[in-house]
Amino acid sequence: MKIIFKSFLIFNIVLLGISFNANAKCAFNCKKIERKKIIKLIEKVTNDFQPTLGIPDALKYESYLKAYKRNMKYCELGPWSIHFPKENFDVIEPFVTTIGDNIYSHKSSASPFGSFMFRKMIRGVHVNDLSELKMAFLKVLESDAFTSLKASTFKNFPRGYPVYGEPKMRAHSVLLTMTMSYALLSEELSNKEKLLFKNWGNKFFQNMSKYDDQVSNIPSILNKKGPDRVAVKIIAMAAWGKIMKDEPMFKKALKWYLASLELINKDGFHIHFIKNHKTKEMQYHNSTYGALSVAAYFFEKSGFPALDYKNSNGSSLLKGLNILFEYINKKPIPLKLPEPQKLKQITYHSRSNHNTIAYAEYIKLLRPEGISDSFNVILNKMRNTGKLKNSQSRNGLYSVVHGGYTTCFLSKDIIEKTSLSKDIIEKTSWCLPQNKFQRNIPFHKFEDGIDCPENTIYITKQRALNIFLIKHNSYLDNIIKSKSICDDTFKNYKYLRELIKKNKNFKCSE
């Protein structure tokens, strides 16, 4: 079947090349008859494609747990800041709103909600308990939260900019958050709760169709209507279609994706962001290509060659990404851009609500070797920025619009076990079991101080102490009273004695 489909694609691409003038610049600049052919081909390629739908293995709980144990260094939650809500954040919001009167520097109710849910994900995996995530998830469903919009009230709207443009895009970011939460929770949800989520999603799409953001079909995409906003919507539709096995929605997302590719010129640049964006041209390239990359992950996991698929110019998202990362890596590119480009958010903040390269982890999953030397250099650099002055950065990439803590939960190429420093070993020197017999009772790692056994996670020495003194204090008192703590037959007791010696009185003979 795959061979037949690939042959079909090649055949259609050849036909496309015959049908078009070889010098045609791109879809937006073509004659009506040529645009109709583009639309017709997109419709045919999509309709003839038979996707494999369901939850990707990488987004299931078992994979998250393995990744967390493997990538713990990259799984720190990060600080609360203007980008994150307070600990007691109320997840229930009837509307998706924009906050502020400036279109270029506003926030939304969607971003703190996303941060809240992704933090619940990582905490749930950490303690092997998804109950808090599930509780928040169900609250949203039971209240039909985030299924309606409030119009933006920016004072500096560009001429003709839709008042629902920004909130509709942000709403789709909520849909992505909820869909990825569903994937993680799938084994924890009853059939009734799964149906509740499906109904919530159907209501979401029904309501969103009522709000005009100037993008409703393929022609509007080819007319360059909000391509960065379109890309975020495509992620959400693709994720929902893939995970919920909603083939019509999945194919709609694929059609929009293929139409979006038509806006990439033969050199790999997005024709809407080549100029006139006040030195933010590459920033817009990053946000648009990044979102399309996440969508490409869901398409490729369904059997469609999304990264490599060539548009009517012979260009592709892969070509666009290579240009982007060459520029970020300070390599020459075949285009003179207004300088200096505003790339601080991309190259300085590894974690933010958007404008990071958190999407790169999806590309790395699809192309383990990376897509270029520049891509590998920048990905490695941004994974390891650490805490910087005036920055919310921590080790590992994060973004609300890309699905949260992507380095933590998706990266497979990070190998830390043989290269841990003594400092890191000390900080993560205890293991926390993740099974029903010893849940949440720590014990020391093997004497080499590197490897935790299977079905455990790494925790700090201080956290291990807190668990014993608070949650299992009675256990400590019992083994001290019985002198069991002095028995080295169970070798971990000697580590326990060292851990609690400043907090508990016990006497053991040498």
Helices and strands as residue ranges (DSSP letters): H 2-19, G 27-29, H 32-48, G 57-59, H 61-70, G 72-74, E 95-96, E 98-99, E 107-108, H 110-127, H 131-142, E 148-149, H 165-185, G 186-188, H 191-208, H 218-222, H 227-243, H 247-261, H 281-300, H 317-328, H 344-348, E 351-352, H 360-366, H 373-383, E 398-399, G 400-402, H 406-410, H 422-427, E 430-433, E 443-444, E 456-459, H 461-466, I 467-471, H 473-481, G 484-486, H 492-500
